[in-house]
Amino acid sequence: MTVKEVGADGKPKVNGNGVPLFKNKVTKLDEKLDNEIVYEFGGPIGVCAMMLGFPSLMYYFWVCLEYHQGKIFLPTSYTKDGLVQFVTEEIIAKVVEGAAPTMIAFKIYMGYVLFSFILAYTMPGPVLQGLPLPSMGGKRLSYLCNGLSSWYLTLATAAVLHLTNVFRLTLIIENFGSIMTTAIIWGFTMTTLVNLVSYLKGHAHRMSGNAFYDFFMGVALNPRIGHVDLKMWAECRVPWPVLTFLSVSCALKQYEIHGFVTGPVAFMVLAHFLYTNACQKGEECIPTSWDIFYEKDGFMLIFWNMAGVPFTYCYSSIYLMKYELTTGQMIQHSWFYTVGLFVTLLCAYYVFDTGNSQKNRFRMEQNGSFISRNAFPQLPWGHIKNPTYIKTEHGNLLLTSGWWGVVRKPHYTADLVQSLSWGLITGAGSFLPYFYFCFFVCVLTHRVSRDMERCAKKYGKDWDRYCERVPYIFIPYVF
């Protein structure tokens, strides 16, 4: 729970923005919730299906993009022989032919993974503390937030390598399938290594006793190499920069062929750059996030960050490029449609950026870890002045100002609008650019239901008061 800090005059301390300062104390309820084992995702059977199914789906979608202009293709016969022929000849053979791991793919992907880790270990940045961890008796871990300096150096390094022809960034799209396979292999490998080392070091936490489920959810809460938190590094430093460079590679390839870049391709570069830049410039907000505080570092987070995010969220960019290369036609729209989507993207990004900033800065103000940074871009209303909130018996404050006074999950709404725009910019020729949006709807629906259930347990009647104050989850007066 949180306990108000009291000054010499006996009055609760507040900061210059009127937010109460708290000393965090772990209660028995916190420990109970932190150690509670609840089978999610269908339990062991469900997570096994996901660990096998998602890589398989990634390969199926890759074949759709590489050989079918992004169209979904199905077996011609649903007999046993027809299905075997479909899997072996139409998928496996194509993957072996065009997506087998190669040395150049290994160098590109693993070279970046190593480079990003070195930067995470060595680059300068502010050091902030996370939330008190019930599993460590209320101890707060320190996090070196050097994502922004690492990101800028990465961009500069990539530009130099490309312009000097030491490493042409177009090689990324040219070796997309093989790089994806390398990432998939690394996702499984890193998960195994992190889980095994964590178990041998005695860092197991919240174990279910089922090997498959624990492999998926993870063994340790905060595995580290030196001062680098592997969970935070994998969440910020690998997936989003890789995603951005995939889109940049597509744009450079188009420019190499035609001497210009189309509106949809430029749109995807901007969309992925904004998202990646937001993660780096706001990294100081991540140590207090749910993923860092509660989620263990298993297959769910490791594989998704190492392979799932960069190689499925990129389908819009890959589709635009592959469609052009195979048909010779560029996907373009009217100026009205294209400009409208650019405006939609920027508006959604504004809510996404400021919404996340409002929530996390309010949380940081309470525990005294708030710092003011001038990272680009600093958007108006990212920091709420004199915020309103509901005080809970548990001690926490539930924010009811800014976007958080309009709906309970404004950042999710903005995220969904952004993801939908990524599909709309490609037109209606393929489902794959809309996969991210559809997948995200499912993920966020599950996450919201889990969040609501947990908050109801933790805050009781105070949560009911909050829901009365902010009745809508995603869209005002709708839902």
Backbone hydrogen bonds, N-H to C=O, Kabsch-Sander energy under -0.5 kcal/mol:
donor,donor_aa,acceptor,acceptor_aa,energy
2,T,394,H,-1.0
3,V,23,K,-2.9
5,E,21,L,-2.7
7,G,11,K,-2.8
10,G,7,G,-1.8
13,K,5,E,-3.3
15,N,19,V,-2.2
18,G,15,N,-1.9
21,L,13,K,-2.3
22,F,366,Q,-2.8
23,K,3,V,-3.6
24,N,22,F,-0.6
25,K,1,M,-3.9
31,E,27,T,-2.1
32,K,28,K,-2.6
33,L,29,L,-2.6
34,D,30,D,-2.3
35,N,31,E,-1.8
36,E,32,K,-0.9
38,V,36,E,-0.7
43,G,40,E,-1.5
46,G,42,G,-1.3
47,V,43,G,-2.5
48,C,44,P,-2.0
49,A,45,I,-2.1
50,M,46,G,-1.9
51,M,47,V,-2.6
52,L,48,C,-1.8
53,G,49,A,-3.1
54,F,50,M,-2.4
56,S,52,L,-1.3
57,L,53,G,-2.7
58,M,54,F,-2.3
59,Y,55,P,-1.9
60,Y,56,S,-2.3
61,F,57,L,-2.7
62,W,58,M,-1.9
63,V,59,Y,-2.3
64,C,60,Y,-2.1
65,L,61,F,-2.3
66,E,62,W,-3.0
67,Y,63,V,-2.7
68,H,63,V,-0.6
68,H,64,C,-1.3
70,G,64,C,-2.5
71,K,64,C,-0.5
71,K,68,H,-2.3
83,L,79,T,-2.7
84,V,80,K,-2.4
85,Q,81,D,-2.5
86,F,82,G,-2.1
87,V,83,L,-2.5
88,T,84,V,-2.7
89,E,85,Q,-2.4
90,E,85,Q,-0.9
90,E,86,F,-1.1
91,I,86,F,-0.7
91,I,87,V,-0.6
92,I,87,V,-3.0
93,A,88,T,-1.9
95,V,91,I,-2.6
96,V,92,I,-2.7
97,E,93,A,-2.0
98,G,94,K,-2.7
99,A,95,V,-3.0
106,F,102,T,-2.3
107,K,103,M,-2.5
108,I,104,I,-2.3
109,Y,105,A,-2.6
110,M,106,F,-1.9
111,G,106,F,-0.6
111,G,107,K,-1.0
112,Y,108,I,-1.5
113,V,109,Y,-2.4
114,L,110,M,-2.5
115,F,111,G,-2.3
116,S,112,Y,-3.1
117,F,113,V,-1.8
118,I,114,L,-2.4
119,L,115,F,-2.2
120,A,116,S,-2.2
121,Y,117,F,-1.7
122,T,118,I,-1.9
123,M,119,L,-2.7
128,L,126,P,-0.5
128,L,143,Y,-2.5
130,G,141,L,-2.6
131,L,287,P,-0.8
133,L,139,K,-2.3
136,M,133,L,-1.6
137,G,134,P,-1.5
138,G,133,L,-2.8
139,K,133,L,-0.6
139,K,136,M,-0.8
143,Y,128,L,-3.1
145,C,126,P,-3.0
145,C,143,Y,-0.8
146,N,144,L,-1.3
148,L,280,Q,-0.5
150,S,146,N,-2.1
151,W,147,G,-2.5
152,Y,148,L,-2.4
153,L,149,S,-2.0
154,T,150,S,-2.2
155,L,151,W,-2.4
156,A,152,Y,-2.2
157,T,153,L,-2.7
158,A,154,T,-2.6
159,A,155,L,-2.2
160,V,156,A,-2.3
161,L,157,T,-2.6
162,H,158,A,-2.3
163,L,159,A,-2.6
164,T,160,V,-1.9
165,N,162,H,-1.2
166,V,161,L,-1.2
167,F,161,L,-2.2
171,L,168,R,-2.1
172,I,169,L,-1.5
173,I,169,L,-0.5
174,E,170,T,-1.8
175,N,171,L,-1.2
175,N,172,I,-0.5
176,F,173,I,-1.2
179,I,175,N,-2.5
180,M,176,F,-2.5
181,T,177,G,-2.0
182,T,178,S,-2.1
183,A,179,I,-2.3
184,I,180,M,-2.4
185,I,181,T,-2.6
186,W,182,T,-2.4
187,G,183,A,-2.3
188,F,184,I,-1.9
189,T,185,I,-2.5
190,M,186,W,-3.3
191,T,187,G,-1.7
192,T,188,F,-2.2
193,L,189,T,-2.5
194,V,190,M,-2.9
195,N,191,T,-2.5
196,L,192,T,-2.5
197,V,193,L,-2.7
198,S,194,V,-2.2
199,Y,195,N,-2.2
200,L,196,L,-2.5
201,K,197,V,-2.0
202,G,199,Y,-1.3
203,H,198,S,-2.9
205,H,219,V,-2.3
211,A,209,G,-0.6
214,D,210,N,-2.7
215,F,211,A,-2.0
216,F,212,F,-1.8
217,M,213,Y,-2.8
218,G,214,D,-2.4
225,I,228,V,-2.0
228,V,225,I,-1.9
229,D,227,H,-0.6
230,L,223,P,-2.0
230,L,228,V,-0.7
231,K,223,P,-0.6
233,W,229,D,-2.6
234,A,230,L,-2.5
235,E,231,K,-1.7
236,C,232,M,-1.9
237,R,233,W,-2.2
238,V,233,W,-0.7
242,V,238,V,-2.0
243,L,239,P,-2.2
244,T,240,W,-2.5
245,F,241,P,-2.6
246,L,242,V,-1.9
247,S,243,L,-1.7
248,V,244,T,-2.7
249,S,245,F,-2.3
250,C,246,L,-1.7
251,A,247,S,-2.2
252,L,248,V,-2.6
253,K,249,S,-2.1
254,Q,250,C,-2.2
255,Y,251,A,-2.5
256,E,252,L,-2.4
257,I,253,K,-1.6
258,H,254,Q,-2.9
259,G,254,Q,-0.5
259,G,255,Y,-1.8
266,A,262,T,-2.4
267,F,263,G,-2.5
268,M,264,P,-1.9
269,V,265,V,-1.9
270,L,266,A,-2.4
271,A,267,F,-2.8
272,H,268,M,-2.4
273,F,269,V,-2.3
274,L,270,L,-2.8
275,Y,271,A,-1.8
276,T,272,H,-2.4
277,N,273,F,-3.2
278,A,274,L,-2.2
279,C,275,Y,-1.7
280,Q,276,T,-1.7
281,K,277,N,-3.0
282,G,278,A,-1.6
283,E,280,Q,-1.2
285,C,282,G,-2.1
286,I,283,E,-1.7
288,T,285,C,-0.8
289,S,286,I,-2.6
293,F,289,S,-2.3
294,Y,290,W,-3.1
295,E,290,W,-1.1
297,D,220,A,-2.6
298,G,217,M,-0.6
298,G,296,K,-1.3
299,F,215,F,-2.0
300,M,216,F,-3.0
302,I,298,G,-3.0
303,F,299,F,-1.6
304,W,299,F,-0.9
304,W,300,M,-0.5
305,N,301,L,-2.3
306,M,302,I,-2.7
307,A,303,F,-2.8
308,G,303,F,-2.0
309,V,304,W,-3.7
311,F,307,A,-1.8
312,T,308,G,-0.8
312,T,309,V,-0.9
313,Y,308,G,-0.5
313,Y,309,V,-2.1
315,Y,312,T,-1.3
317,S,314,C,-0.6
318,I,314,C,-2.4
319,Y,315,Y,-2.8
320,L,316,S,-2.1
321,M,317,S,-1.9
322,K,318,I,-3.3
323,Y,319,Y,-2.6
324,E,320,L,-1.3
325,L,321,M,-2.4
326,T,322,K,-2.2
327,T,323,Y,-2.2
328,G,324,E,-2.1
329,Q,323,Y,-0.5
332,Q,330,M,-0.6
338,T,334,S,-2.6
339,V,335,W,-2.9
340,G,336,F,-2.0
341,L,337,Y,-1.8
342,F,338,T,-2.1
343,V,339,V,-2.5
344,T,340,G,-2.2
345,L,341,L,-2.8
346,L,342,F,-2.4
347,C,343,V,-2.5
348,A,344,T,-2.6
349,Y,345,L,-2.7
350,Y,346,L,-2.0
351,V,347,C,-1.9
352,F,348,A,-2.6
353,D,349,Y,-3.3
354,T,350,Y,-2.5
355,G,351,V,-2.5
356,N,352,F,-2.0
357,S,353,D,-2.1
358,Q,354,T,-3.0
359,K,355,G,-2.0
360,N,356,N,-2.4
361,R,357,S,-2.6
362,F,358,Q,-1.8
363,R,359,K,-2.0
364,M,360,N,-2.5
365,E,361,R,-2.3
366,Q,362,F,-1.4
367,N,363,R,-1.2
368,G,364,M,-0.5
368,G,365,E,-0.7
369,S,364,M,-2.0
370,F,364,M,-0.9
373,R,371,I,-0.5
379,L,377,P,-0.8
382,G,379,L,-1.3
386,N,17,N,-0.6
390,I,398,L,-2.1
391,K,389,Y,-0.5
392,T,396,N,-2.0
395,G,392,T,-0.8
398,L,390,I,-2.4
399,L,397,L,-0.7
400,T,388,T,-2.3
404,W,401,S,-1.1
405,G,402,G,-1.5
406,V,403,W,-1.4
407,V,403,W,-2.0
408,R,472,Y,-2.0
409,K,473,I,-2.3
413,T,409,K,-1.8
414,A,410,P,-2.2
415,D,411,H,-2.1
416,L,412,Y,-2.5
417,V,413,T,-2.1
418,Q,414,A,-2.4
419,S,415,D,-2.6
420,L,416,L,-2.3
421,S,417,V,-2.2
422,W,418,Q,-1.6
423,G,419,S,-0.9
423,G,420,L,-0.6
424,L,420,L,-2.5
425,I,421,S,-1.8
426,T,423,G,-1.8
427,G,424,L,-1.3
432,L,70,G,-0.6
434,Y,431,F,-2.1
435,F,432,L,-1.8
436,Y,432,L,-0.5
438,C,434,Y,-2.4
439,F,435,F,-3.2
440,F,436,Y,-2.6
441,V,437,F,-2.1
442,C,438,C,-1.6
443,V,439,F,-2.5
444,L,440,F,-3.0
445,T,441,V,-2.0
446,H,442,C,-2.1
447,R,443,V,-2.6
448,V,444,L,-2.9
449,S,445,T,-2.1
450,R,446,H,-2.1
451,D,447,R,-2.7
452,M,448,V,-2.9
453,E,449,S,-1.9
454,R,450,R,-2.3
455,C,451,D,-2.7
456,A,452,M,-2.2
457,K,453,E,-1.7
458,K,454,R,-2.2
459,Y,455,C,-3.1
460,G,456,A,-1.5
462,D,459,Y,-1.9
463,W,460,G,-0.9
464,D,460,G,-1.2
465,R,461,K,-2.1
466,Y,462,D,-2.1
467,C,463,W,-2.5
468,E,464,D,-1.7
469,R,465,R,-2.0
470,V,466,Y,-3.0
473,I,479,F,-1.6
478,V,475,I,-2.0
479,F,475,I,-2.0
